[in-house]
C-alpha cells in the first residue's frame, strides 16, 4: 500500500473517530452499568438530576475561563445516552441549583440565580420553566433586596411553588437572610414572601402533613426549620454538624438528614447522617441518633434519599489519602444508621459526589469530575455487588 493511501486511510479513521466522539456511543446501549460525561470544556459543575419515566434530567453550570456561566440541562435515556441538551444564558451569567418535575403542569422548574450587578457581584433569584423538549417557556426574576440567590424549591398539590434562597439586605453587612417565596403555578404572582436570619440555605423537603423542613446554617451553626404552609416556622440548632445539606422524610414521617460533621473521627470532617424528631410541645428538633461516616481527613455529605426497601442512601465525597484526591462515596444504611453497603468511586482525578438515585437493583450517581484545569459533569450507574 502506498504512503498516500496509508495517509488517506488514517485521515478517514481519525475523522470517523472524531465524529464518534461527538455522539453518545451506541455500543453502550446494551450496557446496564455505564459512565457518561457532559461538558468538560472549561470548569463545569454538576448540580442536580431527577429520574422520570426511565429518563434522567440533569442540570449543571457551564463555567467559562473568564468566570461567567450558563445553565445546561440534559435529558438521557435509560442507558445514559443523551436525548437532548439545552443551554440557558440569562443575563451576563447565571447559575442553576435544583430541578424538579412539575406534576400539576407539563415540564420542569429550575431554581438558581442570575447576576444583576457585575461590579458588586449582586444576584437575583431565578426561576426557569422548561417544557418536556428542553425549550425555555418562561423566565422569572425575583429582586426583593440587594442580592438574592435561589437554592431549592418544591411544588405544592395545587401547583403553587415554594422557593427558598438567601438574601443580602444591604452592602454593609455580610449577614444573609433566609428568603421564602410562595408563588402561584405560573411563578409570576407572589403570594407570600418573608425573611429570617440565616447564613446559607441548603435543602427543603415536604413531610406527610403538608409542612416543610428546611436545612440551613446561621452563624456557622447547622439548623433545621419546620415551615408551615402559611410561612411561619420554628427551628433548632443541630450540634456537631457544620452543615446539613439534605433532608428526607420516610412514609412514617420520620426525618433524616445528611451533611458534614465537625471534629470528625480523625480531627477533621466526616460524612454525617442523623435521624430527628420534631417536638411539638417545645417547638424544636430532637436528635434520635447521629452517625459519622468516612475514613479520611476531610469528607463531606451532600445528598440523602430513601430507597424502595426503606434504607437510607447517602452520597458525598471522601479524601483519598494515597492519591491526595477526592473520591465519590455512597453509603447504604438501615434506619438506625448502620452501614449495609459502601462504595467509593475515584482514581487519579478529583471526584465529587453530588446525588444518587435508586434505579431498580442499581444506583445512579451524579458527580463533578475535576482535572488539572477543567472539570466535567458525570453520571455513573453501578451495583453495590
NORNORKA-V651469 format. One record per residue. N is the residue number from 1. PHI is phi as a letter, one per 30 degrees, with the letter a starting at -180 (* if undefined). OMEGA is omega in radians with two decimals (999 if undefined). Layout:
# NORNORKA-V651469
N_PHI_OMEGA, N_PHI_OMEGA
This chain:
# NORNORKA-V651469
1_*_-3.11, 2_d_-3.14, 3_d_3.13, 4_d_3.14, 5_d_3.12, 6_d_-3.13, 7_d_3.12, 8_d_3.13, 9_d_3.13, 10_d_3.10, 11_d_3.14, 12_d_3.12, 13_d_-3.13, 14_d_3.11, 15_d_3.10, 16_d_3.12, 17_d_3.13, 18_d_3.13, 19_d_3.14, 20_d_-3.13, 21_d_3.14, 22_d_-3.09, 23_b_3.02, 24_d_-2.99, 25_e_3.14, 26_d_3.14, 27_d_-3.13, 28_d_-3.08, 29_d_-3.11, 30_d_-3.07, 31_c_3.07, 32_d_3.07, 33_c_-3.10, 34_a_2.93, 35_b_3.13, 36_b_-3.11, 37_b_-3.14, 38_b_-3.08, 39_i_3.05, 40_j_3.12, 41_d_3.12, 42_b_-3.13, 43_c_-3.08, 44_c_-3.07, 45_b_3.06, 46_d_-3.14, 47_b_-3.06, 48_a_2.96, 49_a_3.12, 50_b_3.11, 51_c_-3.14, 52_b_3.13, 53_h_3.09, 54_i_3.05, 55_c_3.04, 56_c_3.05, 57_b_-3.08, 58_c_3.07, 59_b_3.08, 60_a_3.13, 61_c_3.07, 62_c_-2.98, 63_c_-3.11, 64_d_3.10, 65_d_3.13, 66_d_3.09, 67_j_3.09, 68_d_-3.10, 69_b_2.99, 70_b_-3.04, 71_c_3.06, 72_c_3.02, 73_b_-3.09, 74_b_2.96, 75_c_3.05, 76_c_3.03, 77_d_-3.07, 78_d_-3.11, 79_c_3.10, 80_i_3.13, 81_d_-3.08, 82_d_3.05, 83_c_3.01, 84_a_3.09, 85_b_3.11, 86_b_3.09, 87_b_-3.08, 88_b_3.09, 89_c_-3.12, 90_c_-3.09, 91_i_-3.13, 92_d_3.07, 93_a_3.14, 94_b_-3.08, 95_b_3.07, 96_c_3.08, 97_b_-3.05, 98_b_3.06, 99_b_3.03, 100_b_2.98, 101_d_3.13, 102_d_-3.13, 103_c_-3.07, 104_c_3.04, 105_a_-3.11, 106_d_2.99, 107_j_-2.99, 108_b_3.02, 109_b_3.11, 110_b_3.06, 111_c_3.13, 112_a_-3.08, 113_b_3.03, 114_b_-3.09, 115_d_-3.12, 116_c_-3.13, 117_b_-3.04, 118_d_-3.05, 119_d_-3.11, 120_c_-3.13, 121_h_3.07, 122_c_-3.09, 123_b_2.96, 124_c_3.09, 125_d_-3.02, 126_b_3.03, 127_b_3.10, 128_c_3.01, 129_c_-3.02, 130_b_3.14, 131_d_-3.04, 132_d_3.12, 133_c_3.10, 134_i_3.12, 135_c_3.13, 136_d_-3.14, 137_c_3.11, 138_a_3.08, 139_b_-3.12, 140_b_-3.13, 141_c_3.14, 142_c_-3.12, 143_b_-3.12, 144_c_-3.10, 145_b_-3.08, 146_d_-3.09, 147_a_3.11, 148_b_3.03, 149_b_3.11, 150_d_-3.10, 151_b_-3.05, 152_a_-3.09, 153_a_3.02, 154_b_3.07, 155_c_3.10, 156_d_-3.07, 157_d_3.14, 158_d_3.12, 159_j_3.09, 160_d_-3.03, 161_b_2.96, 162_c_3.13, 163_c_3.10, 164_b_3.11, 165_a_3.07, 166_b_-3.05, 167_b_3.07, 168_c_-3.05, 169_d_-3.11, 170_a_-3.08, 171_c_-3.03, 172_c_-3.12, 173_b_3.11, 174_c_-3.10, 175_d_3.09, 176_d_3.01, 177_b_3.10, 178_d_-3.05, 179_c_3.04, 180_c_3.10, 181_b_2.99, 182_c_-3.13, 183_b_3.00, 184_d_-3.04, 185_d_3.08, 186_d_-3.05, 187_i_-3.04, 188_d_-3.01, 189_c_-3.12, 190_d_3.13, 191_c_3.13, 192_b_2.87, 193_a_3.09, 194_a_-3.07, 195_b_3.08, 196_b_-3.13, 197_d_3.06, 198_a_3.05, 199_c_3.13, 200_a_-3.14, 201_b_-2.99, 202_b_-2.97, 203_a_3.00, 204_b_3.10, 205_b_3.13, 206_d_2.97, 207_c_-3.07, 208_d_-3.10, 209_c_-3.12, 210_j_3.03, 211_c_-3.09, 212_b_2.98, 213_c_3.10, 214_b_3.10, 215_c_-3.12, 216_a_3.03, 217_b_3.06, 218_b_-3.09, 219_h_3.09, 220_i_3.11, 221_b_3.13, 222_d_-3.12, 223_b_3.04, 224_b_3.09, 225_c_2.94, 226_c_-3.06, 227_c_3.10, 228_d_-3.12, 229_d_3.13, 230_d_3.09, 231_j_3.11, 232_d_-3.13, 233_a_2.95, 234_b_-3.07, 235_b_-3.12, 236_b_3.09, 237_d_3.10, 238_c_-3.10, 239_d_3.01, 240_i_3.08, 241_b_3.05, 242_d_3.10, 243_b_2.92, 244_c_-2.97, 245_c_-3.13, 246_a_-3.13, 247_b_3.09, 248_b_3.13, 249_b_3.12, 250_d_-3.09, 251_e_3.09, 252_d_3.13, 253_i_3.07, 254_c_-3.05, 255_c_3.07, 256_b_-3.09, 257_b_2.97, 258_b_-3.13, 259_l_-3.11, 260_b_-3.12, 261_c_3.04, 262_d_3.14, 263_h_-3.12, 264_d_-3.02, 265_d_3.12, 266_c_3.08, 267_i_3.12, 268_c_-3.13, 269_b_3.08, 270_b_2.93, 271_d_-3.10, 272_c_2.88, 273_b_-3.08, 274_a_3.00, 275_c_-3.06, 276_b_3.07, 277_b_3.10, 278_d_3.13, 279_c_-3.10, 280_d_-3.07, 281_d_-3.09, 282_c_3.13, 283_i_3.12, 284_b_-3.13, 285_c_3.08, 286_c_3.10, 287_d_3.13, 288_d_3.03, 289_a_-3.13, 290_b_3.14, 291_b_3.03, 292_c_3.13, 293_c_-3.10, 294_j_-3.07, 295_b_-3.08, 296_c_-3.01, 297_c_-3.01, 298_b_-3.05, 299_c_3.11, 300_a_3.06, 301_c_-3.05, 302_c_-3.01, 303_b_3.13, 304_b_3.03, 305_b_-3.14, 306_c_-3.07, 307_d_3.10, 308_d_3.12, 309_d_3.11, 310_i_3.09, 311_c_3.10, 312_c_3.11, 313_b_-3.06, 314_c_-3.12, 315_b_3.10, 316_a_3.14, 317_b_3.08, 318_b_-3.13, 319_d_3.05, 320_d_-3.02, 321_d_-3.13, 322_d_-3.08, 323_c_-3.10, 324_h_3.09, 325_b_3.07, 326_c_3.08, 327_c_2.97, 328_d_3.08, 329_b_3.09, 330_b_3.14, 331_b_2.94, 332_c_-3.13, 333_b_2.99, 334_d_-3.06, 335_d_3.02, 336_c_3.08, 337_i_3.11, 338_d_-3.05, 339_d_3.09, 340_c_3.13, 341_b_-3.13, 342_b_3.12, 343_b_3.04, 344_c_3.13, 345_b_-3.14, 346_l_-3.10, 347_l_-3.09, 348_d_3.11, 349_c_3.05, 350_d_3.13, 351_c_-3.11, 352_c_-3.12, 353_d_-3.09, 354_c_-3.01, 355_a_3.05, 356_b_3.09, 357_b_3.08, 358_d_3.11, 359_b_-3.06, 360_i_3.13, 361_c_-3.07, 362_c_-3.12, 363_b_3.03, 364_c_-3.08, 365_b_3.03, 366_c_-3.10, 367_a_2.97, 368_c_3.12, 369_c_-3.08, 370_c_3.05, 371_c_-3.08, 372_d_-3.08, 373_b_-3.11, 374_b_3.03, 375_a_-3.13, 376_b_3.14, 377_c_-3.06, 378_b_2.93, 379_b_-3.08, 380_b_3.07, 381_c_-3.04, 382_a_3.04, 383_b_3.09, 384_d_-3.07, 385_d_999
